[in-house]
């Protein structure tokens, strides 16, 4: 999951998840963080990953539809 995530994004995530509120990044700190400011060089990787995820979701949906049609075909054949 984290292979295509930039080090800057990981750093921001880590700072946001700090348990100690005194050490946790502030809202102003988040807004001024390098990743939020658009200095993430691998932004294209994230869109590519999203496209792949969407394609996989469509494929799984199509497979489920075919399986449902086959099951209905079998039920109607058994009923006759």
Backbone as JSON Lines, residues from 0, in Angstrom:
{"i":0,"aa":"X","n":[0.81,-1.2,0.0],"ca":[0.0,0.0,0.0],"c":[0.85,1.26,0.0]}
{"i":1,"aa":"X","n":[1.96,1.23,0.64],"ca":[2.76,2.45,0.81],"c":[3.91,2.56,-0.18]}
{"i":2,"aa":"X","n":[4.04,1.62,-1.11],"ca":[5.17,1.64,-2.03],"c":[5.2,2.89,-2.9]}
{"i":3,"aa":"X","n":[4.05,3.34,-3.38],"ca":[4.01,4.48,-4.29],"c":[3.73,5.81,-3.59]}
{"i":4,"aa":"X","n":[3.79,5.8,-2.27],"ca":[3.54,7.02,-1.49],"c":[4.87,7.72,-1.24]}
{"i":5,"aa":"X","n":[4.91,9.02,-1.5],"ca":[6.16,9.77,-1.34],"c":[6.55,9.87,0.13]}
{"i":6,"aa":"X","n":[7.82,10.11,0.36],"ca":[8.32,10.28,1.72],"c":[7.68,11.49,2.4]}
{"i":7,"aa":"X","n":[7.41,12.54,1.63],"ca":[6.79,13.74,2.19],"c":[5.36,13.44,2.66]}
{"i":8,"aa":"X","n":[4.63,12.66,1.89],"ca":[3.27,12.28,2.29],"c":[3.3,11.41,3.55]}
{"i":9,"aa":"X","n":[4.25,10.48,3.6],"ca":[4.4,9.62,4.78],"c":[4.75,10.45,6.01]}
{"i":10,"aa":"X","n":[5.61,11.46,5.81],"ca":[6.01,12.32,6.91],"c":[4.79,13.08,7.46]}
{"i":11,"aa":"X","n":[3.97,13.61,6.58],"ca":[2.78,14.33,7.02],"c":[1.83,13.4,7.77]}
{"i":12,"aa":"X","n":[1.62,12.23,7.23],"ca":[0.75,11.24,7.89],"c":[1.26,10.92,9.29]}
{"i":13,"aa":"X","n":[2.55,10.7,9.41],"ca":[3.15,10.39,10.71],"c":[2.95,11.54,11.7]}
{"i":14,"aa":"X","n":[3.15,12.77,11.22],"ca":[2.98,13.92,12.1],"c":[1.52,14.11,12.52]}
{"i":15,"aa":"X","n":[0.59,13.78,11.64],"ca":[-0.84,13.91,11.97],"c":[-1.27,12.86,12.98]}
{"i":16,"aa":"X","n":[-0.64,11.69,12.95],"ca":[-1.05,10.59,13.81],"c":[-0.29,10.54,15.13]}
{"i":17,"aa":"X","n":[0.48,11.56,15.43],"ca":[1.21,11.61,16.69],"c":[0.22,11.71,17.85]}
{"i":18,"aa":"X","n":[0.34,10.82,18.81],"ca":[-0.62,10.74,19.92],"c":[-0.51,11.96,20.84]}
{"i":19,"aa":"X","n":[0.68,12.37,21.15],"ca":[0.89,13.51,22.05],"c":[0.49,14.8,21.33]}
{"i":20,"aa":"X","n":[-0.56,15.44,21.83],"ca":[-1.09,16.64,21.18],"c":[-0.08,17.77,21.13]}
{"i":21,"aa":"X","n":[0.82,17.83,22.1],"ca":[1.83,18.89,22.1],"c":[2.87,18.68,21.01]}
{"i":22,"aa":"X","n":[3.08,17.43,20.59],"ca":[4.05,17.12,19.55],"c":[3.39,17.0,18.17]}
{"i":23,"aa":"X","n":[2.06,16.85,18.13],"ca":[1.33,16.67,16.88],"c":[1.39,17.95,16.04]}
{"i":24,"aa":"X","n":[1.4,17.8,14.73],"ca":[1.44,18.93,13.81],"c":[0.15,19.75,13.94]}
{"i":25,"aa":"X","n":[0.27,21.05,13.84],"ca":[-0.9,21.94,13.94],"c":[-1.56,22.07,12.57]}
{"i":26,"aa":"X","n":[-2.75,22.67,12.55],"ca":[-3.44,22.9,11.28],"c":[-2.59,23.8,10.38]}
{"i":27,"aa":"X","n":[-1.98,24.8,10.97],"ca":[-1.1,25.68,10.18],"c":[0.1,24.91,9.65]}
{"i":28,"aa":"X","n":[0.6,23.99,10.46],"ca":[1.73,23.17,10.04],"c":[1.36,22.27,8.87]}
{"i":29,"aa":"X","n":[0.14,21.73,8.9],"ca":[-0.33,20.89,7.79],"c":[-0.41,21.73,6.52]}
{"i":30,"aa":"X","n":[-1.0,22.91,6.63],"ca":[-1.17,23.75,5.44],"c":[0.14,24.23,4.85]}
{"i":31,"aa":"X","n":[1.18,24.3,5.68],"ca":[2.47,24.75,5.16],"c":[3.43,23.59,4.87]}
{"i":32,"aa":"X","n":[2.96,22.36,5.08],"ca":[3.8,21.19,4.83],"c":[4.11,21.08,3.34]}
{"i":33,"aa":"X","n":[5.31,20.61,3.02],"ca":[5.77,20.51,1.63],"c":[4.83,19.69,0.77]}
{"i":34,"aa":"X","n":[4.27,18.6,1.3],"ca":[3.38,17.76,0.51],"c":[2.09,18.49,0.15]}
{"i":35,"aa":"X","n":[1.52,19.23,1.1],"ca":[0.29,19.99,0.85],"c":[0.56,21.14,-0.1]}
{"i":36,"aa":"X","n":[1.74,21.72,-0.02],"ca":[2.09,22.86,-0.87],"c":[2.35,22.45,-2.32]}
{"i":37,"aa":"X","n":[2.19,21.17,-2.61],"ca":[2.32,20.72,-3.99],"c":[3.73,20.36,-4.4]}
{"i":38,"aa":"X","n":[4.58,20.1,-3.47],"ca":[5.95,19.75,-3.78],"c":[6.14,18.24,-3.87]}
{"i":39,"aa":"X","n":[5.05,17.51,-4.01],"ca":[5.14,16.05,-4.12],"c":[5.44,15.69,-5.57]}
{"i":40,"aa":"X","n":[6.62,15.14,-5.87],"ca":[7.0,14.87,-7.26],"c":[6.28,13.7,-7.89]}
{"i":41,"aa":"X","n":[5.71,12.82,-7.1],"ca":[5.12,11.59,-7.63],"c":[3.6,11.65,-7.72]}
{"i":42,"aa":"X","n":[3.04,12.81,-7.98],"ca":[1.58,12.94,-8.04],"c":[0.99,12.07,-9.14]}
{"i":43,"aa":"X","n":[1.7,11.89,-10.26],"ca":[1.2,11.09,-11.36],"c":[1.03,9.63,-10.94]}
{"i":44,"aa":"X","n":[1.92,9.13,-10.09],"ca":[1.8,7.75,-9.62],"c":[0.48,7.53,-8.9]}
{"i":45,"aa":"X","n":[0.03,8.51,-8.15],"ca":[-1.22,8.37,-7.42],"c":[-2.4,8.29,-8.37]}
{"i":46,"aa":"X","n":[-2.41,9.09,-9.45],"ca":[-3.51,9.03,-10.4],"c":[-3.48,7.72,-11.18]}
{"i":47,"aa":"X","n":[-2.29,7.22,-11.49],"ca":[-2.19,5.93,-12.17],"c":[-2.74,4.82,-11.28]}
{"i":48,"aa":"X","n":[-2.41,4.86,-10.01],"ca":[-2.91,3.85,-9.08],"c":[-4.43,3.92,-8.98]}
{"i":49,"aa":"X","n":[-4.98,5.13,-8.98],"ca":[-6.43,5.29,-8.91],"c":[-7.1,4.73,-10.16]}
{"i":50,"aa":"X","n":[-6.52,4.98,-11.33],"ca":[-7.07,4.45,-12.57],"c":[-7.08,2.92,-12.54]}
{"i":51,"aa":"X","n":[-6.0,2.32,-12.04],"ca":[-5.93,0.86,-11.94],"c":[-6.99,0.33,-10.99]}
{"i":52,"aa":"X","n":[-7.18,1.03,-9.88],"ca":[-8.18,0.62,-8.9],"c":[-9.58,0.66,-9.51]}
{"i":53,"aa":"X","n":[-9.88,1.72,-10.26],"ca":[-11.17,1.85,-10.9],"c":[-11.38,0.76,-11.94]}
{"i":54,"aa":"X","n":[-10.34,0.45,-12.71],"ca":[-10.43,-0.6,-13.72],"c":[-10.68,-1.95,-13.07]}
{"i":55,"aa":"X","n":[-9.99,-2.23,-11.96],"ca":[-10.21,-3.48,-11.24],"c":[-11.63,-3.58,-10.7]}
{"i":56,"aa":"X","n":[-12.14,-2.45,-10.23],"ca":[-13.5,-2.43,-9.69],"c":[-14.52,-2.73,-10.8]}
{"i":57,"aa":"X","n":[-14.31,-2.15,-11.98],"ca":[-15.21,-2.41,-13.11],"c":[-15.15,-3.87,-13.53]}
{"i":58,"aa":"X","n":[-13.94,-4.42,-13.57],"ca":[-13.78,-5.81,-13.96],"c":[-14.47,-6.74,-12.97]}
{"i":59,"aa":"X","n":[-14.3,-6.48,-11.69],"ca":[-14.95,-7.31,-10.67],"c":[-16.46,-7.22,-10.78]}
{"i":60,"aa":"X","n":[-16.98,-6.03,-11.07],"ca":[-18.42,-5.85,-11.25],"c":[-18.93,-6.65,-12.43]}
{"i":61,"aa":"X","n":[-18.18,-6.63,-13.52],"ca":[-18.58,-7.38,-14.72],"c":[-18.57,-8.88,-14.44]}
{"i":62,"aa":"X","n":[-17.56,-9.35,-13.73],"ca":[-17.48,-10.78,-13.39],"c":[-18.67,-11.18,-12.52]}
{"i":63,"aa":"X","n":[-19.03,-10.35,-11.56],"ca":[-20.17,-10.66,-10.69],"c":[-21.47,-10.7,-11.48]}
{"i":64,"aa":"X","n":[-21.62,-9.82,-12.47],"ca":[-22.83,-9.83,-13.3],"c":[-22.92,-11.11,-14.11]}
{"i":65,"aa":"X","n":[-21.79,-11.54,-14.69],"ca":[-21.78,-12.78,-15.46],"c":[-22.1,-13.97,-14.56]}
{"i":66,"aa":"X","n":[-21.53,-13.98,-13.36],"ca":[-21.81,-15.07,-12.43],"c":[-23.3,-15.1,-12.06]}
{"i":67,"aa":"X","n":[-23.88,-13.93,-11.82],"ca":[-25.29,-13.86,-11.48],"c":[-26.16,-14.34,-12.64]}
{"i":68,"aa":"X","n":[-25.8,-13.96,-13.85],"ca":[-26.57,-14.4,-15.03],"c":[-26.48,-15.91,-15.19]}
{"i":69,"aa":"X","n":[-25.29,-16.48,-14.97],"ca":[-25.12,-17.92,-15.08],"c":[-25.95,-18.65,-14.01]}
{"i":70,"aa":"X","n":[-25.97,-18.09,-12.82],"ca":[-26.74,-18.71,-11.74],"c":[-28.23,-18.64,-12.04]}
{"i":71,"aa":"X","n":[-28.71,-17.52,-12.55],"ca":[-30.12,-17.39,-12.93],"c":[-30.46,-18.34,-14.06]}
{"i":72,"aa":"X","n":[-29.56,-18.48,-15.0],"ca":[-29.79,-19.4,-16.13],"c":[-29.92,-20.82,-15.62]}
{"i":73,"aa":"X","n":[-29.09,-21.19,-14.64],"ca":[-29.14,-22.53,-14.06],"c":[-30.43,-22.74,-13.27]}
{"i":74,"aa":"X","n":[-30.89,-21.72,-12.55],"ca":[-32.13,-21.83,-11.78],"c":[-33.33,-21.96,-12.68]}
{"i":75,"aa":"X","n":[-33.36,-21.2,-13.76],"ca":[-34.5,-21.27,-14.68],"c":[-34.52,-22.61,-15.41]}
{"i":76,"aa":"X","n":[-33.34,-23.14,-15.73],"ca":[-33.28,-24.44,-16.39],"c":[-33.73,-25.54,-15.44]}
{"i":77,"aa":"X","n":[-33.4,-25.43,-14.18],"ca":[-33.79,-26.44,-13.18],"c":[-35.3,-26.39,-12.91]}
{"i":78,"aa":"X","n":[-35.86,-25.2,-13.02],"ca":[-37.31,-25.04,-12.74],"c":[-38.16,-25.61,-13.86]}
{"i":79,"aa":"X","n":[-37.58,-25.71,-15.05],"ca":[-38.36,-26.23,-16.19],"c":[-38.3,-27.69,-16.18]}
